[in-house]
């Protein structure tokens, strides 16, 4: 196995909210102070990509070819991994019985609903992530430092086509999120169906993914001590509204995550990933959209028809994950509808606020935020 070289420690760089689009970097960046100035909003902590990632991202020649190849392969993982298993099943007769046993195990694996998945750190540290993160450099922005003794529910938007935020940002050690949220273990939540797809599900479990079922989320948040959940709230339906420049979210009637946060006493953190919707273009046609919506209603997942550069090559895009100030939630095992609605409304206000605050910096050409 090729394991990545040790990561360079990255300190938060002071934020400069201007249309320049990025915080200035120096050899010895200093943390941004938290005090307000003349009643102004506190400066956020900004974690820029490490120097080796930036250098690799700007490199040409063979390095660029490797990055492009791996990013394209990364895009096709959900198809490549199961197809590889089928290929072995057809050609290797002695492997058929073990493969059938493995496929049966995929549906009864205790890791599906244990609330922690099967997180494997060396998988999250593989050298391949260096090239993936160079193709999609990740910038982490924190409005507030988060206390690692608490648990959090990160509401992540938008979903995008293939939800790179759950993989590149939360799944890779090279993204810098683990450093920015030191002491907090964020488990991306994924559809249970995805966690039963052979081979691909083992990859998802290894990067820390848990099932988005109530049982799994509740078990995770009940562990406390920083164990937290990252939920891409808009889900499959939102992926159908993904396109370059589009900023439409499906959130108005998505309140289950709020209920789970209140029941667990986990603080809600509105999170927006700038760049997620700009990786691919999506084919839009009224008849195709009707078919996609029908499939989504029947099968619980969507099949967007998308394309990148020269087919499936994703666009090289910087991902800026902005973590807003947490909404402090008081634990209530039996929240009322009014309480859920009130907290949900507060969450939407905060999400709109962080989008309005950071859009001029990190997404000046994007559309206005639309919440449906």
N, C-alpha and C positions, 0 to 999 in steps of 0.2 A: 504494500500500500504506500502511496505517496502522501505523506502527512505534511501539512504546511509548515513553513518555518515560523518561528515565534513571532507573534504580532508586536508591532511597535506600539507602546503605550501612547494613547492620544489624550491630550488634555483638552478641555473645552475652550474653544477660542471665543474671544469677546465678539458679540453680535453687533453688526452695523446695519441698521434697518434703512437701507437705501436701495435704489433700483439697480445697483451693481450686481445683485443676484447672489453674492456669496460673502461670507465673512473673510476678512483679511487673515492670512496665515503668516506665522513667523516661526523661527526655529524653536522658540520657547514661548508658546502661547500661554496666556494667563486666563484663569477663569473669570467670567464676567461677574461683576458685583451684583448682589441681589437688592441693594437698597433702591428705593424709588427716588427719582430726582425731580424735585418740585412738583410732586404729585403725579409724575409721568409713570407709565407702565414700566415694570421692571424689565431689565434686559434679559433675554433668554440665554441659556447655555447652548452653544453651537459646537458640535463635534464634526469637524470636516474629515473627509477620507484621509487615511494615513498617507504619508509621502510615497511609500512604495506602491500603493494602489494608484495614486495620482500619476506617478511616473509611468507605470505600466499602462494606464488608461490612455496616456498621450503618446505611447510608443507606436511605431509603425512596423512595417515589414512582417517578419514571421510572427512576432508577438501579437500583432493585430489579427493575423489570420487565425492563430490559436484561440484568441478571445472570441472571435466571430463564430468559429466552428463550435466551441463549447457552449456559447450562448444559444446557438441554434439547436444543438443537441439537448440542452437543458430545457428548451421550449417543448421538445417532443418527448420528454421523459415518460409522460403518462401513456404514450403509445409504444415507445421503443421497449420499455421494460417488460410489459405483458407479452408483446410480440416475440421478444427474445425467449421467454419461457415457452411459448407455443412452439417456436422453432426447435428448441431442445426436446420438447415432448414428442414431436413428430419424428425427429431424426435419431434420437437416442432411446432405444427400446427399454434398456434397464432402468432409465430414469423416470419412466412413466408412473409407476406406483408411488414413489416418493413425491412426485409432483402432484398427483391426485391428493395425497395426504396433506401436503402443504396447502393446496388450494382450499381443502376443507377447514384446515386450521385458521385460514384467513378470516373465516366467519365466526369463529369461536374464541379467538385470541383474547385473553383477559386484558391485554393492553388497550383494547378498543374502548373500554369504559372504566379503566382504573383511575382516571384523573391525572395521570402523569405520563402516559404513553410509554415509550421505550427510548428515551433520550440518550444518544451515544455521542459523547463529546468529540471523539476522534473523527467521526463522520462530519461533524460541524466544522472541524478544523482541517479537512482535506485540502491539499494544494489547489485542487480545481476551483475552490471558492475564491482564491486570489484572482483568477482570471474572470470568473463570473462577476465578482465585485468591481473589477476594473472595467468591465463592459457596462455595468450598472453601478457606478460609484454611489455610495450611500452617505448622505449627510443626516445627522441626528440633531434635532432641535428640541430642547426641553425648556418649557416656560418655568417650571419649578423642579427642584430636586425632589425625588420621591423617596420617602422613608421606607427602607427595605424590611422593616418589621411589619408593615401592612401588606395586605393583598389588594390587587387592583384588577379591574376589568377594563381592558383597553378596547374601546370601540373604534375599529379601524375602517377608514374610508379613503378612496373608493375601492371597489372590488377589482376593477380592471378585467382584462381578458383571462389571464392565468394567475392572478393574485400573486404577483411577484413579492409583494410586501410580506406575505406569510413565509416565503422561502428565502429570498435574498436578504431581507431586513431582519426578520426574526429567527430564521433558520441557520444563518451563517455566522461563525465567530468573527469573520473578517468585516462584517458590516459596522462593527463598533457599538452595536446596541447593548451588548452585555456590559461594556465598559461604562456607557452612559447611564445605564440602569443598574449599577453595581449592587449586588445583593438581591436583586429581583429576578426570579425565574419566570420568563414569559412563555407560556405554552400556546402556540397558535391552535385555534380550534378549526377543524375541518369536517366536512360531511362524512358521516359514517360509511356511506357508499364508497367514497374515495379511499377509506382506510381498509377496504376489503379487496381492492384491485391488486392482484399479485405483483410482487416485486416493488411496484410503485408505492404501495402502502408501507413497506419496510423502510423505504427512503423517508417517507413522511414521518413515521414514528421516530426514526433516528434523529431527525432535526427537531424533535420535541413536540410534534403535533398530537393533539388529543381529539377525541370525538366531540362534536358540538352538541351532543345530547345533554339533556338536563342532568342526568346521572353523572356524567363525566365532569361537567363544569362544576357541579356542586362538590364533588369529591376533591377536585383540584383546589377550589377556593377554601374548602374546609381545612386544608393543610396549613393555611396561614404562613407566617414567616417568609413573606415575599413571593410565595407561589401565586401566580397570576395567570389570567387568560387573555389572549388577544383574539377578538372576534371581528371578522370582516362582516359587518352587519347587513349590508345590502344583499349579500349572497348571490346566488346564480341569477336571479332576476335582474340585479343591477348590472351584471356583465353584459346584458343585451343593450345597455345604454352607453357602453364604453366606446369612445372614439377620440381621436386626437382633438384636443381643445374642449371636449365635452366635460362638464362637471355636474352631471345629474346623478343624484343619490336616491336610493329607495330606503327611506327612514321613517316616514310619518307614522306608519302602522307597525313598525318593528319595535316592540316594547319588551320582548322576552328577556333581552340582555339586561334591561333595567330591573326587572323583577328579580333576576338571579343575583344582581349586585346588591340589592336591598336585603334579600334573604340571607346573603353571606356577610353583609356588612363590608363589602369590598368597594373601595372608592372607584368612581368612574373617571376614566381618562379619555377625553375626546382626542382622536388621533387622525391626522390627515396626511396622506402620502402624495406629495406633489411629484408628477412624472409618471405615476402608475398608469394613467389613461392614455399616455402618449407613446407607448411602446409599439402598438399595432394600430392599423386601420381596420374598421369593421364594415363588411358589406351590409347595406341597409336596403331592404325592399319590402313593401307592404305584405306580399304573400309569404315571403320568407319569415318575416317577423311574426305572422300569425302562426306558422308552423312551429317556430321556436317557442312561442308562448305556450302553445298546446303541449309541446314536449316537456317544457319546464313544469307545467302544472301536473303532468302525469308521472314524471320520473324524478322530480325534485332537483334536477340540474339542467343547465342550459347548454346549448351547442352554438355559440356564436361563430359565424363564418368570418374569419379574419385573415389578414395578410400583413406582411412586413416588407422589408426590402428584398427584392428578388424572390418573392414567395414567402417562406416562413422565417426568414432572418429578421430577428427583432431589431428595432431601432436602438442605437446606442443612446441611453437616456440616464441622466442622473436622477436618483430617487431621494427626495428630501422628506424624511418622516418627522412631522411636527407633533410633539406630544404636548397637549394643552395642560393647563392647570387642573389638577384633579378636583372633581366634585365630591366633597366629603359626604359619605352616605352613612346614615344611622341604621344599624342592623335591626331588621324586623322580619322574623320568620314567616309572618302572615301579612304581607303588605296589602293594602286596599287598592282598588282601582284608582282612586283619587291620588293616592301617594305615588303610584307608578306613573300616572299621567303628569303629575307635577314635576317629578325628577326627570322624566323624559323630555318635557318642555325645557327644563333648565339645560339639559344636555344639548338639545338642538341650538339653543341660544349660544352656548359656549362653542359649539362646532362652527357656527356661522362667524363668531367673533374671531377665532384663530384663523379661519380661511381669509377673512377680510384683512386681518393684520399681516399675514405672511404672503398672500397672493402677490402684492406688488413687488416683493423681493424675489420669490422663487417661481412664480408663474404669471408674469405680467401679461402674457398673451392668452391666457386661459379664459374661458367663459365665466360668467357669474355663476355662483353656486345655486343649483336648483335642487330642492328637497321635495320629493314626491312620496 
